Amino acid sequence: MKNLTAQVSGLAMLALAALPIAALPASALAAPASVKIADINLLTPEGMSTFSKRADYAARDFCRDERSLSAAAHCRVAIKTELNEKVAGIRAAKLEQASTTFAAR
């Protein structure tokens, strides 16, 4: 009887563990959104414009499987916000590197 209880308990735990995964939207299980930035200069307005266009495209592509318009819009805003936060960090590092290089000369 103790073994049967342990087996039922184990199955119930597995079902509970799988429940949050089943509730996630399809886009949450997809590959992360990414934007190629190696070929653009993020320190120029033109480079940031190119990044913005690429971020818009990446967000649309990432959120394309959302079923409702509001969910898709929310998804795109969240993706673009995350990409903008990451590029802000990269820009800050590049600015610091540029100022250090300039000061060393």
Backbone torsions as a table, in degrees:
resi	resn	phi	psi	omega
1	MET	NA	-39.2	-179.8
2	LYS	-64.3	-37.6	179.5
3	ASN	-66.6	-40.6	178.6
4	LEU	-64.4	-41.7	178.3
5	THR	-62.7	-41.3	179.1
6	ALA	-64.3	-39.7	179.6
7	GLN	-67.2	-44.0	179.3
8	VAL	-64.7	-41.4	178.6
9	SER	-62.4	-41.9	178.7
10	GLY	-63.0	-42.5	178.0
11	LEU	-65.2	-39.8	178.6
12	ALA	-64.1	-39.6	178.6
13	MET	-64.4	-40.5	177.4
14	LEU	-63.2	-41.2	179.5
15	ALA	-64.9	-41.2	178.5
16	LEU	-67.4	-34.7	178.9
17	ALA	-69.0	-33.1	-178.3
18	ALA	-81.3	-16.8	-176.6
19	LEU	-59.7	-47.2	178.9
20	PRO	-62.6	-34.4	179.2
21	ILE	-65.3	-39.2	179.7
22	ALA	-67.5	-27.4	-178.3
23	ALA	-81.6	-13.6	-178.8
24	LEU	-71.2	144.0	174.7
25	PRO	-68.9	160.6	-178.0
26	ALA	-59.7	-34.2	-178.0
27	SER	-67.5	-25.8	179.8
28	ALA	-70.5	-23.3	-179.9
29	LEU	-93.1	-5.7	-178.0
30	ALA	-76.6	170.4	175.8
31	ALA	-64.0	150.1	-178.2
32	PRO	-65.0	152.5	177.2
33	ALA	-73.2	140.9	178.7
34	SER	-142.2	153.9	179.5
35	VAL	-131.4	129.8	178.0
36	LYS	-76.5	124.6	-179.0
37	ILE	-124.7	-0.7	-175.4
38	ALA	-63.9	-28.1	-175.2
39	ASP	-97.9	8.0	179.2
40	ILE	-124.8	152.5	177.9
41	ASN	-95.5	107.1	-177.0
42	LEU	-72.4	-6.5	-179.0
43	LEU	-91.0	-0.3	178.9
44	THR	-113.3	154.6	176.6
45	PRO	-60.8	-37.1	178.9
46	GLU	-64.6	-41.1	178.5
47	GLY	-64.3	-40.4	178.6
48	MET	-69.6	-33.5	176.0
49	SER	-64.5	-43.9	177.3
50	THR	-62.0	-43.9	178.2
51	PHE	-60.0	-43.9	-178.8
52	SER	-60.5	-42.8	178.1
53	LYS	-63.5	-43.0	179.3
54	ARG	-66.6	-36.9	178.2
55	ALA	-65.9	-40.4	176.5
56	ASP	-60.6	-45.6	179.9
57	TYR	-63.8	-43.6	-179.5
58	ALA	-63.3	-39.4	179.1
59	ALA	-66.5	-43.9	177.5
60	ARG	-61.7	-42.5	-179.3
61	ASP	-65.7	-44.1	-177.9
62	PHE	-64.8	-37.1	-173.7
63	CYS	-97.0	11.5	-173.3
64	ARG	-64.7	-21.7	-177.1
65	ASP	-90.6	-0.3	177.4
66	GLU	-65.8	137.7	-174.4
67	ARG	-82.7	-36.6	-178.6
68	SER	-102.6	153.2	-179.5
69	LEU	-64.3	-39.0	-178.8
70	SER	-68.9	-38.4	177.7
71	ALA	-66.0	-40.3	179.2
72	ALA	-65.5	-41.7	179.1
73	ALA	-65.1	-43.2	178.4
74	HIS	-62.5	-41.9	178.8
75	CYS	-61.4	-46.6	-179.4
76	ARG	-62.2	-41.6	178.6
77	VAL	-63.3	-43.5	-179.5
78	ALA	-64.0	-42.2	-179.6
79	ILE	-66.2	-45.5	-179.3
80	LYS	-65.5	-35.9	177.1
81	THR	-63.0	-45.8	179.3
82	GLU	-63.9	-43.2	178.7
83	LEU	-63.9	-40.1	179.2
84	ASN	-66.4	-37.0	177.0
85	GLU	-64.2	-42.5	-179.5
86	LYS	-67.2	-41.8	-179.2
87	VAL	-69.6	-29.3	176.6
88	ALA	-63.6	-39.7	176.6
89	GLY	-65.5	-40.4	179.3
90	ILE	-66.7	-42.1	178.5
91	ARG	-62.7	-41.6	179.5
92	ALA	-62.2	-41.6	178.5
93	ALA	-65.4	-40.9	179.2
94	LYS	-66.5	-39.6	177.6
95	LEU	-63.8	-42.4	178.5
96	GLU	-64.4	-41.5	178.9
97	GLN	-64.6	-41.3	179.9
98	ALA	-65.7	-40.5	-179.5
99	SER	-70.7	-35.0	177.2
100	THR	-67.5	-41.6	179.1
101	THR	-64.8	-42.6	-179.9
102	PHE	-65.1	-40.9	-179.0
103	ALA	-68.1	-28.7	-178.6
104	ALA	-76.5	-20.1	-177.4
105	ARG	-83.4	NA	NA
